[in-house]
């Protein structure tokens, strides 16, 4: 008599606003006997609607999307479905938004550049009940406040730097001295290990420390 072992199929929802990324994820999943792509969504709000309907085993959630971002979508889904298993997808290592999503209850974290290498293993581990959080993210979650974290005032200064404001204009906007602004900028450059103001602004945008205004971003297709 032959032994017959049935393998559970992992139902997956893919959420990303870029069609090519969704297609790439689909092609990887379709090659696996123990996985099935049951749905896709192109925004956070659509992800919530599709999740309610399908209630997949695993959701692959892009962090940056129009309408409702991946963090808020994760929070919304887990508020209604506390057992939902969500894996965050991000372009940038050390993305502050990904850390927020993990703190909000996401079970895993994947860099998009490592999808083909790490996605299948991460999906299986999260499905089995484990969390797949890189050590550097786990350390940030348990690290005390302070250290190299930007202060609230430094973030305010950095937002104005990203808007192209001069030190004098920043001082006027925040009602502080120009020397204080210079001190904040110096601290920001040190903490972000940035070469100059522009580099600091770019790094902050990439890591999700600050966000561009909608008017600056323009309409996304």
Residue frames as qw, qx, qy, qz and C-alpha x, y, z in Angstrom:
[[0.000, 0.888, 0.459, 0.000, 0.00, 0.00, 0.00],
 [0.440, 0.409, -0.009, 0.800, 1.47, 3.34, -1.05],
 [0.254, -0.565, -0.424, 0.661, 1.73, 6.13, 1.49],
 [0.191, 0.671, 0.398, 0.596, -0.12, 9.22, 0.39],
 [0.331, -0.470, -0.342, 0.743, 0.78, 12.49, 2.09],
 [0.192, 0.833, 0.417, 0.309, -1.37, 15.50, 1.30],
 [0.406, -0.101, -0.127, 0.899, 0.27, 18.89, 1.35],
 [0.069, 0.806, 0.449, -0.378, -1.75, 21.95, 2.29],
 [0.425, 0.523, 0.299, 0.675, -1.90, 24.62, -0.40],
 [0.255, -0.474, -0.267, 0.799, -1.00, 28.11, 0.77],
 [0.252, 0.795, 0.488, 0.257, -3.47, 30.66, -0.60],
 [0.438, -0.280, -0.015, 0.854, -1.73, 33.97, -1.32],
 [0.205, 0.925, 0.319, -0.018, -2.91, 37.53, -1.95],
 [0.581, 0.031, 0.123, 0.804, -0.44, 39.80, -3.79],
 [0.001, 0.939, 0.310, -0.147, -0.74, 43.55, -3.20],
 [0.454, -0.307, 0.253, 0.797, 1.35, 45.97, -5.28],
 [0.356, 0.776, 0.185, -0.486, 0.53, 48.99, -7.41],
 [0.139, 0.604, -0.612, -0.492, 3.02, 47.96, -10.12],
 [0.908, 0.231, -0.006, -0.349, 1.62, 45.39, -12.60],
 [0.618, 0.512, -0.588, 0.095, 5.07, 44.05, -13.47],
 [0.112, -0.397, 0.771, -0.485, 5.80, 43.32, -9.80],
 [0.751, 0.007, 0.401, -0.525, 2.48, 41.48, -9.45],
 [0.851, 0.413, -0.256, -0.200, 3.26, 39.48, -12.60],
 [0.346, 0.535, -0.726, 0.260, 6.71, 38.59, -11.27],
 [0.391, -0.251, 0.705, -0.536, 5.29, 37.39, -7.97],
 [0.851, 0.189, 0.153, -0.466, 2.59, 35.41, -9.79],
 [0.721, 0.483, -0.491, -0.074, 5.17, 33.63, -11.97],
 [0.094, 0.424, -0.813, 0.387, 7.16, 32.55, -8.91],
 [0.560, -0.079, 0.579, -0.587, 4.08, 31.32, -7.04],
 [0.834, 0.308, -0.084, -0.450, 2.65, 29.46, -10.03],
 [0.559, 0.457, -0.692, 0.026, 5.75, 27.25, -10.17],
 [0.092, -0.279, 0.817, -0.497, 5.11, 25.92, -6.66],
 [0.423, -0.251, -0.831, -0.258, 2.88, 22.91, -6.01],
 [0.353, -0.466, -0.700, 0.409, 2.09, 24.02, -2.46],
 [0.035, -0.421, -0.178, 0.889, 1.11, 27.63, -3.28],
 [0.232, 0.594, 0.678, 0.366, -1.74, 29.30, -5.12],
 [0.040, -0.061, -0.029, 0.997, -2.24, 32.96, -5.99],
 [0.072, 0.564, 0.819, -0.079, -5.91, 33.54, -5.17],
 [0.097, 0.927, 0.362, 0.016, -6.08, 37.29, -5.66],
 [0.498, 0.122, 0.000, 0.859, -4.31, 40.56, -6.40],
 [0.084, -0.919, -0.354, 0.152, -4.81, 44.19, -5.42],
 [0.526, 0.500, 0.049, 0.686, -3.25, 47.43, -6.61],
 [0.088, -0.611, 0.207, -0.759, -3.84, 49.59, -3.53],
 [0.029, 0.095, -0.807, 0.583, -4.24, 49.29, 0.22],
 [0.549, 0.108, 0.297, -0.774, -7.98, 49.93, 0.17],
 [0.768, 0.240, -0.427, -0.413, -8.47, 47.32, -2.55],
 [0.357, 0.247, -0.866, 0.247, -6.33, 44.92, -0.51],
 [0.284, -0.024, 0.661, -0.694, -8.71, 45.26, 2.42],
 [0.723, 0.223, 0.005, -0.654, -11.73, 44.56, 0.20],
 [0.699, 0.312, -0.620, -0.172, -10.10, 41.54, -1.46],
 [0.134, 0.235, -0.862, 0.428, -8.89, 40.20, 1.89],
 [0.522, 0.018, 0.465, -0.715, -12.39, 40.35, 3.34],
 [0.807, 0.282, -0.159, -0.494, -13.66, 38.32, 0.40],
 [0.762, 0.346, -0.548, -0.001, -10.89, 35.75, 0.09],
 [0.652, -0.668, 0.314, -0.170, -9.26, 35.64, 3.56],
 [0.744, 0.472, -0.460, 0.114, -5.98, 34.25, 2.17],
 [0.863, -0.358, -0.195, 0.299, -3.41, 32.41, 4.27],
 [0.542, -0.328, 0.086, 0.769, -0.64, 34.87, 3.35],
 [0.304, 0.929, 0.211, 0.003, -0.71, 38.46, 2.07],
 [0.622, -0.004, 0.124, 0.773, 2.32, 39.93, 0.29],
 [0.012, -0.929, -0.352, 0.116, 1.93, 43.66, 0.97],
 [0.484, 0.461, 0.014, 0.744, 3.82, 46.44, -0.79],
 [0.358, -0.457, -0.425, 0.694, 4.72, 49.25, 1.61],
 [0.015, 0.426, -0.043, -0.904, 4.22, 52.26, -0.68],
 [0.164, 0.419, 0.804, 0.390, 0.98, 52.53, -2.61],
 [0.174, -0.256, -0.134, -0.941, -1.61, 55.15, -3.53],
 [0.596, -0.447, -0.419, -0.519, -4.90, 55.53, -1.71],
 [0.749, -0.610, 0.171, -0.195, -3.92, 53.53, 1.39],
 [0.262, 0.659, -0.701, 0.074, -0.31, 52.58, 2.08],
 [0.684, 0.046, -0.728, 0.016, 0.90, 49.17, 3.20],
 [0.121, 0.081, -0.700, 0.699, 1.21, 50.14, 6.85],
 [0.464, 0.029, 0.250, -0.850, -2.37, 51.41, 7.13],
 [0.754, 0.090, -0.463, -0.457, -3.65, 48.47, 5.10],
 [0.489, 0.091, -0.821, 0.282, -1.86, 46.06, 7.44],
 [0.106, -0.010, 0.587, -0.802, -3.36, 47.78, 10.47],
 [0.610, 0.072, -0.039, -0.788, -6.85, 47.77, 8.92],
 [0.723, 0.095, -0.638, -0.247, -6.70, 44.09, 7.93],
 [0.418, 0.035, -0.806, 0.417, -5.37, 42.93, 11.28],
 [0.295, -0.073, 0.384, -0.872, -7.96, 44.99, 13.12],
 [0.782, 0.068, -0.091, -0.612, -10.69, 42.91, 11.45],
 [0.963, 0.089, -0.253, -0.014, -8.65, 39.70, 11.14],
 [0.403, -0.813, 0.416, -0.064, -6.12, 39.49, 14.02],
 [0.811, -0.198, 0.521, 0.177, -4.73, 36.18, 12.75],
 [0.660, 0.752, 0.001, -0.002, -3.91, 37.57, 9.28],
 [0.729, -0.332, 0.306, 0.514, -0.36, 36.76, 8.19],
 [0.404, 0.913, 0.052, -0.004, 1.12, 39.65, 6.24],
 [0.734, -0.153, 0.196, 0.632, 4.58, 39.89, 4.69],
 [0.086, 0.921, 0.022, -0.380, 5.79, 43.41, 3.97],
 [0.741, 0.325, 0.272, 0.521, 7.57, 44.12, 0.67],
 [0.093, -0.940, 0.018, 0.328, 9.88, 47.12, 0.49],
 [0.679, 0.683, -0.109, 0.248, 12.42, 48.50, -1.96],
 [0.184, 0.742, -0.436, 0.475, 14.80, 49.94, 0.61],
 [0.686, -0.170, -0.606, 0.365, 16.70, 48.18, 3.37],
 [0.281, -0.208, -0.440, 0.827, 16.16, 49.89, 6.70],
 [0.188, -0.465, -0.413, -0.760, 12.82, 51.37, 5.60],
 [0.130, -0.059, 0.581, -0.801, 11.27, 53.00, 8.68],
 [0.671, 0.007, -0.105, -0.734, 7.81, 52.31, 7.24],
 [0.718, 0.058, -0.686, -0.099, 8.57, 48.59, 7.17],
 [0.230, 0.064, -0.748, 0.619, 9.53, 48.76, 10.85],
 [0.415, -0.012, 0.271, -0.869, 6.20, 50.45, 11.60],
 [0.758, 0.056, -0.395, -0.516, 4.35, 47.73, 9.69],
 [0.564, 0.065, -0.793, 0.221, 6.16, 45.00, 11.60],
 [0.019, -0.014, 0.613, -0.790, 5.26, 46.74, 14.85],
 [0.576, 0.046, 0.001, -0.816, 1.67, 46.85, 13.56],
 [0.789, -0.040, 0.528, -0.312, 1.65, 43.06, 13.35],
 [0.708, 0.545, -0.390, -0.225, 3.20, 42.07, 10.02],
 [0.928, -0.280, 0.245, 0.014, 4.76, 38.61, 10.22],
 [0.789, 0.021, 0.318, 0.526, 7.55, 39.03, 7.68],
 [0.059, 0.890, -0.149, -0.427, 9.71, 41.51, 5.81],
 [0.780, 0.183, 0.442, 0.403, 11.15, 41.12, 2.31],
 [0.039, -0.600, 0.300, 0.740, 13.30, 43.32, 0.11],
 [0.743, 0.570, 0.114, -0.331, 11.92, 43.39, -3.44],
 [0.340, 0.703, -0.608, -0.141, 15.42, 42.84, -4.77],
 [0.101, -0.309, 0.933, -0.154, 15.52, 39.51, -2.90],
 [0.751, 0.081, 0.162, -0.635, 12.04, 38.27, -3.84],
 [0.827, 0.299, -0.427, -0.211, 13.09, 35.41, -6.10],
 [0.389, 0.359, -0.768, 0.360, 15.71, 34.27, -3.62],
 [0.004, 0.074, -0.748, 0.660, 13.83, 34.57, -0.33],
 [0.534, -0.115, -0.055, -0.836, 10.09, 34.83, -1.01],
 [0.762, -0.090, -0.572, -0.289, 9.16, 31.14, -1.11],
 [0.515, -0.037, -0.712, 0.476, 11.03, 30.29, 2.07],
 [0.088, -0.065, 0.360, -0.926, 9.58, 33.32, 3.85],
 [0.634, -0.134, -0.259, -0.717, 6.02, 32.44, 2.78],
 [0.750, -0.112, -0.651, -0.038, 6.40, 28.86, 4.04],
 [0.365, -0.004, -0.634, 0.681, 7.90, 29.94, 7.34],
 [0.273, -0.081, 0.201, -0.937, 5.23, 32.56, 8.01],
 [0.708, -0.124, -0.436, -0.542, 2.51, 30.09, 7.02],
 [0.679, -0.094, -0.700, 0.200, 3.91, 27.62, 9.57],
 [0.518, -0.793, -0.320, 0.001, 3.52, 30.22, 12.31],
 [0.636, -0.295, -0.048, 0.711, 6.99, 31.74, 12.45],
 [0.131, 0.964, 0.053, -0.227, 7.96, 35.36, 11.97],
 [0.763, 0.222, 0.177, 0.581, 10.61, 36.23, 9.39],
 [0.050, -0.999, -0.014, -0.001, 12.11, 39.49, 10.57],
 [0.654, 0.497, -0.317, 0.476, 15.72, 40.37, 9.65],
 [0.633, -0.348, -0.425, 0.545, 17.98, 40.74, 12.73],
 [0.228, 0.086, -0.060, 0.968, 18.55, 44.45, 12.13],
 [0.391, -0.456, -0.330, -0.728, 14.79, 45.09, 12.12],
 [0.715, -0.470, -0.516, 0.041, 14.28, 42.95, 15.23],
 [0.527, -0.163, -0.327, 0.767, 17.00, 44.91, 17.02],
 [0.039, -0.269, -0.091, -0.958, 15.36, 48.22, 16.12],
 [0.556, -0.503, -0.478, -0.458, 12.07, 46.94, 17.55],
 [0.736, -0.521, -0.384, 0.200, 13.60, 46.21, 20.95],
 [0.485, 0.161, -0.188, 0.839, 16.13, 49.04, 21.05],
 [0.168, -0.689, -0.459, 0.534, 15.36, 51.88, 23.48],
 [0.296, 0.919, 0.226, 0.127, 14.46, 55.27, 22.09],
 [0.267, -0.871, 0.296, 0.288, 17.40, 57.49, 21.30],
 [0.720, -0.077, 0.520, 0.452, 20.68, 56.41, 19.83],
 [0.207, -0.112, 0.485, 0.842, 20.81, 57.38, 16.18],
 [0.131, 0.660, 0.731, 0.110, 17.06, 57.96, 15.90],
 [0.111, 0.379, 0.136, 0.909, 16.12, 61.40, 14.64],
 [0.017, 0.346, 0.601, -0.720, 14.34, 63.58, 17.17],
 [0.275, 0.743, 0.605, -0.080, 10.93, 65.09, 16.41],
 [0.035, 0.889, -0.059, -0.452, 12.53, 68.49, 15.82],
 [0.259, -0.412, 0.694, 0.531, 15.18, 66.99, 13.53],
 [0.353, 0.387, 0.819, 0.233, 12.45, 65.37, 11.45],
 [0.181, 0.887, 0.343, -0.249, 10.69, 68.75, 11.20],
 [0.100, -0.758, 0.381, 0.520, 13.92, 70.37, 10.03],
 [0.350, -0.125, 0.826, 0.424, 14.56, 67.54, 7.57],
 [0.378, 0.639, 0.670, 0.013, 11.10, 67.93, 6.03],
 [0.142, 0.939, 0.053, -0.308, 11.83, 71.59, 5.37],
 [0.267, -0.541, 0.636, 0.481, 15.26, 70.73, 3.98],
 [0.413, 0.209, 0.840, 0.282, 13.56, 68.31, 1.59],
 [0.286, 0.834, 0.462, -0.097, 11.21, 71.14, 0.56],
 [0.560, 0.492, 0.116, 0.656, 14.28, 73.16, -0.47],
 [0.270, -0.948, -0.114, -0.125, 14.12, 75.67, 2.39],
 [0.413, 0.568, -0.437, 0.562, 17.28, 77.52, 3.43],
 [0.459, -0.201, -0.660, 0.560, 18.51, 77.52, 7.04],
 [0.061, 0.004, 0.184, -0.981, 17.20, 81.07, 7.42],
 [0.556, -0.166, -0.373, -0.724, 13.74, 80.09, 6.14],
 [0.649, -0.222, -0.726, 0.060, 13.67, 76.98, 8.33],
 [0.271, -0.102, -0.536, 0.793, 14.55, 79.12, 11.36],
 [0.306, -0.051, -0.008, -0.951, 11.65, 81.46, 10.57],
 [0.644, -0.166, -0.575, -0.477, 9.20, 78.59, 9.99],
 [0.699, -0.272, -0.638, 0.173, 10.09, 76.84, 13.25],
 [0.309, -0.890, 0.025, -0.334, 10.69, 80.01, 15.30],
 [0.830, -0.427, 0.083, 0.350, 14.23, 78.98, 16.25],
 [0.095, -0.836, 0.344, 0.418, 17.64, 80.54, 15.64],
 [0.709, 0.605, -0.334, -0.141, 19.61, 79.91, 12.47],
 [0.048, 0.559, -0.801, 0.210, 22.46, 78.51, 14.59],
 [0.621, -0.069, 0.675, -0.391, 20.04, 75.97, 16.07],
 [0.833, 0.473, 0.034, -0.286, 18.99, 74.95, 12.58],
 [0.437, 0.667, -0.603, 0.027, 22.63, 74.47, 11.61],
 [0.268, -0.385, 0.822, -0.322, 23.15, 72.27, 14.69],
 [0.781, 0.177, 0.459, -0.384, 20.10, 70.18, 13.79],
 [0.740, 0.607, -0.225, -0.185, 21.28, 69.77, 10.20],
 [0.162, 0.614, -0.759, 0.143, 24.73, 68.69, 11.41],
 [0.499, -0.170, 0.767, -0.367, 23.13, 66.07, 13.69],
 [0.819, 0.392, 0.199, -0.367, 20.89, 64.85, 10.87],
 [0.576, 0.654, -0.482, -0.089, 23.84, 64.38, 8.51],
 [0.064, -0.475, 0.840, -0.255, 25.72, 62.45, 11.19],
 [0.622, 0.003, 0.657, -0.426, 22.79, 60.19, 12.13],
 [0.819, 0.484, 0.167, -0.261, 21.89, 59.41, 8.51],
 [0.618, -0.285, 0.519, 0.518, 25.54, 59.18, 7.47],
 [0.517, 0.782, 0.339, 0.078, 24.66, 61.56, 4.65],
 [0.605, 0.137, 0.131, 0.773, 27.16, 63.49, 2.54],
 [0.014, 0.069, 0.017, 0.997, 25.12, 66.69, 2.38],
 [0.420, 0.201, 0.394, -0.792, 21.61, 68.13, 2.79],
 [0.658, 0.281, -0.364, -0.596, 20.32, 66.73, -0.51],
 [0.443, 0.167, -0.881, 0.025, 21.69, 63.28, 0.27],
 [0.101, 0.054, 0.767, -0.631, 20.03, 63.41, 3.71],
 [0.567, 0.246, 0.129, -0.776, 16.68, 64.30, 2.15],
 [0.639, 0.269, -0.610, -0.382, 16.96, 61.47, -0.39],
 [0.279, 0.101, -0.916, 0.270, 17.88, 58.93, 2.30],
 [0.270, 0.116, 0.597, -0.747, 15.01, 60.09, 4.51],
 [0.662, 0.265, -0.132, -0.688, 12.51, 59.71, 1.67],
 [0.566, 0.246, -0.768, -0.168, 13.85, 56.26, 0.76],
 [0.228, 0.016, -0.882, 0.412, 13.67, 55.04, 4.35],
 [0.348, -0.610, -0.646, -0.299, 10.22, 56.48, 4.97],
 [0.339, -0.309, -0.451, 0.765, 11.36, 58.93, 7.66],
 [0.218, 0.464, 0.112, -0.851, 9.59, 61.70, 5.75],
 [0.479, 0.484, 0.715, 0.156, 6.99, 61.71, 2.99],
 [0.104, 0.058, 0.333, 0.935, 6.62, 64.01, 0.01],
 [0.404, 0.357, 0.340, -0.770, 3.45, 66.06, -0.17],
 [0.609, 0.429, 0.667, 0.008, 0.79, 64.66, -2.52],
 [0.381, 0.895, 0.043, -0.228, 1.08, 67.77, -4.66],
 [0.077, -0.730, 0.623, 0.271, 4.79, 67.10, -5.08],
 [0.500, -0.075, 0.856, 0.109, 4.26, 63.50, -5.93],
 [0.394, 0.252, -0.445, -0.764, 1.59, 64.17, -8.50],
 [0.872, 0.066, 0.131, -0.466, -0.95, 61.65, -9.69],
 [0.220, -0.358, 0.895, 0.147, 0.26, 58.06, -9.86],
 [0.676, 0.164, -0.443, -0.566, -1.08, 55.68, -12.44]]
